[in-house]
Amino acid sequence: MSSQMIFQRYEIKYLLTQRQKTQVLLAMEPYMSLDQYGRTTIRNIYFDTGTYRLIRRSIEKPAYKEKLRLRSYRRALEADPVFVELKKKYRGVVYKRRILLPQARAMNCLCRGAPFPAGNQIAEEIRYFCDYYGDLRPVMFLSYEREAFYAADGGDFRVTFDENILARTQDFSFAAGVFGEPLLEKGATLMEIKTAGAIPLWMARCLSQNGIFKTSFSKYGTAYQAMLLQSDQGGILHA
């Protein structure tokens, strides 16, 4: 489980076909290494107000937006530690700050007003966020299989590939199984480039040669819009 608690970087997204992913992996071979966890299943619980205030604002693409979620890199019981993450984006730069709490305590803090750990600056920021929005609750469970690569030279350049992205609006627990409605077309991969600086020349060349262009893709935003569509059609992401 990753122990980094503070992130500041650009996160650039691309939707790839299977052929494009193969070409990117070939280009990465001399420069990138798969992290120690290999292919993992990441689980997220997104919090929002009863009127979905956070995601509705995010979809409008403002200069500043923010999200709150719980994240686990494996199946977790109530006593197991999970990340409470506050994610903000301002003018293209992503700022993520998080703390580690047992799942049951994290839910109590976020949903029932239980106190956050004292003397922790990030916990104070999350508490303020919860107080500001007032009626936060779990609204979306998102899971996906991820392969994460890091720069072999020790730099901060990272690339992730997310597949089998599933969303649901029930069973908000990391102890539950992985299931839900798929958000990507069959064979598609969501690639994210994460960097504090510029994209390396070799990667830029690979993207250009293979017709790969950045896209705007929010997992939560896509799931929310799918939920609205299914609601109109009589369903609501209860796979």
C-alpha positions as CSV (number, residue, x, y, z in Angstrom):
1,M,0.0,0.0,0.0
2,S,1.4,3.3,-1.0
3,S,2.6,5.4,1.9
4,Q,2.8,8.8,0.2
5,M,0.4,11.3,1.7
6,I,0.9,14.5,-0.3
7,F,0.8,14.8,-4.1
8,Q,1.1,17.8,-6.4
9,R,1.3,17.1,-10.1
10,Y,-0.4,17.1,-13.5
11,E,-2.6,14.2,-14.3
12,I,-3.2,13.8,-18.1
13,K,-5.6,11.2,-19.3
14,Y,-5.9,9.2,-22.6
15,L,-8.3,6.5,-23.8
16,L,-6.4,3.8,-25.6
17,T,-7.3,0.9,-27.8
18,Q,-5.5,-2.4,-27.2
19,R,-3.1,-1.7,-30.1
20,Q,-2.3,1.8,-28.7
21,K,-1.6,0.3,-25.3
22,T,0.7,-2.2,-26.8
23,Q,2.7,0.5,-28.6
24,V,2.9,2.6,-25.4
25,L,4.2,-0.4,-23.4
26,L,6.9,-1.0,-26.1
27,A,8.0,2.6,-26.0
28,M,8.1,2.5,-22.2
29,E,10.3,-0.6,-21.9
30,P,13.7,1.3,-21.8
31,Y,12.5,4.0,-19.4
32,M,9.8,2.6,-17.1
33,S,9.4,-0.2,-14.6
34,L,6.2,-1.8,-13.2
35,D,5.8,-1.1,-9.5
36,Q,6.2,-3.8,-6.9
37,Y,2.4,-4.4,-6.6
38,G,1.9,-5.4,-10.3
39,R,-1.7,-5.5,-11.4
40,T,-3.9,-4.4,-8.5
41,T,-7.6,-3.7,-7.9
42,I,-8.2,-0.3,-6.5
43,R,-11.4,0.4,-4.6
44,N,-12.9,3.9,-4.0
45,I,-15.9,5.2,-2.2
46,Y,-16.9,8.8,-3.3
47,F,-18.7,11.1,-1.0
48,D,-21.1,13.9,-2.0
49,T,-24.1,15.9,-0.8
50,G,-27.6,14.7,-1.3
51,T,-27.9,16.9,-4.4
52,Y,-24.5,15.7,-5.8
53,R,-23.2,19.2,-5.4
54,L,-19.5,18.2,-5.8
55,I,-19.8,16.2,-9.0
56,R,-22.3,18.6,-10.6
57,R,-19.8,21.4,-10.2
58,S,-16.9,19.2,-11.4
59,I,-18.7,18.4,-14.6
60,E,-19.0,22.1,-15.3
61,K,-15.2,22.2,-15.6
62,P,-14.5,25.1,-13.3
63,A,-10.9,26.4,-12.7
64,Y,-11.1,24.9,-9.2
65,K,-12.8,21.7,-8.1
66,E,-12.5,19.2,-5.3
67,K,-13.5,15.6,-4.3
68,L,-13.5,13.5,-1.2
69,R,-13.1,9.7,-1.2
70,L,-12.0,6.7,0.7
71,R,-9.5,4.4,-1.1
72,S,-8.1,0.9,-0.5
73,Y,-5.7,-1.0,-2.6
74,R,-7.1,-4.4,-1.4
75,R,-10.2,-5.9,0.2
76,A,-10.5,-4.3,3.6
77,L,-12.5,-5.1,6.7
78,E,-13.8,-2.5,9.2
79,A,-10.6,-2.6,11.3
80,D,-8.3,-2.4,8.3
81,P,-6.6,0.9,7.4
82,V,-7.9,2.8,4.3
83,F,-7.0,6.2,2.9
84,V,-9.2,9.3,3.4
85,E,-8.3,11.5,0.4
86,L,-9.1,15.1,-0.3
87,K,-8.4,15.8,-4.0
88,K,-8.3,19.3,-5.5
89,K,-7.6,20.5,-9.0
90,Y,-6.7,24.1,-9.8
91,R,-5.9,25.2,-13.3
92,G,-4.8,21.8,-14.4
93,V,-2.7,21.0,-11.3
94,V,-3.9,18.2,-9.0
95,Y,-3.3,18.5,-5.3
96,K,-4.0,15.3,-3.2
97,R,-3.7,15.0,0.5
98,R,-4.6,12.0,2.5
99,I,-4.6,10.3,5.9
100,L,-4.8,6.6,6.9
101,L,-7.6,5.5,9.2
102,P,-9.3,2.2,10.0
103,Q,-12.3,1.8,7.6
104,A,-14.9,1.9,10.4
105,R,-13.4,5.1,12.0
106,A,-13.1,6.8,8.6
107,M,-16.8,6.2,8.0
108,N,-17.7,7.5,11.5
109,C,-15.7,10.7,10.9
110,L,-17.1,11.3,7.4
111,C,-20.7,10.3,8.0
112,R,-21.4,10.7,11.7
113,G,-19.3,13.6,12.8
114,A,-16.8,11.6,14.9
115,P,-13.6,13.6,15.6
116,F,-10.7,13.3,13.2
117,P,-7.2,12.6,14.7
118,A,-6.0,15.7,16.6
119,G,-2.8,17.5,15.7
120,N,-2.8,16.4,12.0
121,Q,-3.0,19.2,9.5
122,I,-4.4,17.1,6.7
123,A,-7.1,15.7,9.0
124,E,-8.0,19.3,9.9
125,E,-8.4,20.1,6.2
126,I,-10.7,17.1,5.7
127,R,-12.7,18.1,8.8
128,Y,-13.2,21.6,7.4
129,F,-14.2,20.2,4.1
130,C,-16.9,18.0,5.8
131,D,-18.1,20.9,7.9
132,Y,-18.3,23.2,4.9
133,Y,-20.5,20.8,2.8
134,G,-22.5,19.6,5.8
135,D,-24.4,16.6,4.5
136,L,-21.7,14.4,2.9
137,R,-22.5,10.7,2.4
138,P,-21.2,7.8,0.3
139,V,-22.8,7.9,-3.1
140,M,-20.6,5.9,-5.5
141,F,-18.3,2.9,-5.3
142,L,-15.7,2.7,-8.1
143,S,-13.2,-0.1,-8.7
144,Y,-10.7,-0.8,-11.4
145,E,-7.7,-2.9,-12.2
146,R,-4.5,-0.8,-12.4
147,E,-0.9,-1.3,-13.6
148,A,1.4,1.5,-12.4
149,F,4.8,2.2,-13.9
150,Y,7.5,4.5,-12.5
151,A,10.5,6.1,-14.0
152,A,13.6,3.8,-14.0
153,D,15.9,6.8,-13.5
154,G,14.2,7.7,-10.2
155,G,12.3,10.7,-11.5
156,D,8.7,11.6,-10.6
157,F,7.3,10.6,-14.0
158,R,4.6,7.9,-13.6
159,V,2.2,6.1,-16.0
160,T,-0.9,4.1,-15.0
161,F,-3.2,1.9,-17.0
162,D,-6.8,1.4,-15.6
163,E,-9.1,-1.3,-17.0
164,N,-12.3,-3.0,-15.9
165,I,-13.6,0.2,-14.4
166,L,-16.8,-0.6,-12.5
167,A,-19.3,1.6,-10.7
168,R,-22.2,1.0,-8.3
169,T,-24.5,2.9,-6.0
170,Q,-24.8,0.2,-3.2
171,D,-22.7,-1.8,-0.8
172,F,-20.3,1.0,0.2
173,S,-17.8,-1.2,2.0
174,F,-14.4,-2.4,1.0
175,A,-15.3,-5.8,2.5
176,A,-17.8,-6.3,-0.3
177,G,-16.9,-7.9,-3.6
178,V,-15.9,-6.0,-6.8
179,F,-18.9,-5.6,-9.1
180,G,-20.8,-2.9,-10.9
181,E,-21.6,-1.4,-14.3
182,P,-18.6,-1.0,-16.7
183,L,-17.6,2.5,-17.6
184,L,-15.3,1.7,-20.6
185,E,-16.0,0.0,-23.9
186,K,-14.7,-3.5,-24.2
187,G,-11.0,-3.5,-24.9
188,A,-10.4,0.2,-23.9
189,T,-7.8,1.3,-21.3
190,L,-7.6,4.6,-19.5
191,M,-4.0,5.7,-19.3
192,E,-2.9,8.5,-17.0
193,I,0.4,10.3,-17.2
194,K,1.3,11.8,-13.8
195,T,4.1,14.3,-13.6
196,A,5.2,17.4,-11.9
197,G,7.0,18.6,-15.0
198,A,7.0,18.0,-18.8
199,I,6.3,14.8,-20.6
200,P,9.5,13.1,-21.7
201,L,10.4,13.5,-25.4
202,W,10.2,9.7,-26.0
203,M,6.6,9.6,-24.6
204,A,5.5,12.7,-26.6
205,R,6.9,11.0,-29.7
206,C,5.0,7.8,-29.0
207,L,1.7,9.6,-28.4
208,S,2.1,11.5,-31.7
209,Q,3.1,8.5,-33.8
210,N,0.2,6.5,-32.5
211,G,-2.6,9.1,-32.7
212,I,-3.1,9.3,-29.0
213,F,-4.6,12.5,-27.7
214,K,-5.5,13.6,-24.2
215,T,-9.1,13.4,-23.1
216,S,-11.3,14.6,-20.3
217,F,-12.4,11.6,-18.4
218,S,-13.6,11.6,-14.8
219,K,-14.4,8.2,-13.4
220,Y,-16.9,9.6,-10.9
221,G,-18.3,12.1,-13.4
222,T,-18.8,9.3,-16.0
223,A,-20.4,7.1,-13.4
224,Y,-22.7,9.9,-12.2
225,Q,-23.9,10.6,-15.7
226,A,-24.5,6.9,-16.3
227,M,-26.5,6.8,-13.1
228,L,-28.7,9.7,-14.3
229,L,-29.2,7.9,-17.6
230,Q,-30.1,4.6,-16.0
231,S,-32.4,6.4,-13.6
232,D,-34.3,7.9,-16.5
233,Q,-34.5,4.4,-18.0
234,G,-35.7,2.8,-14.7
235,G,-32.4,1.4,-13.4
236,I,-29.6,2.9,-11.1
237,L,-26.2,1.1,-11.3
238,H,-27.3,-1.9,-9.2
239,A,-25.3,-4.5,-11.0
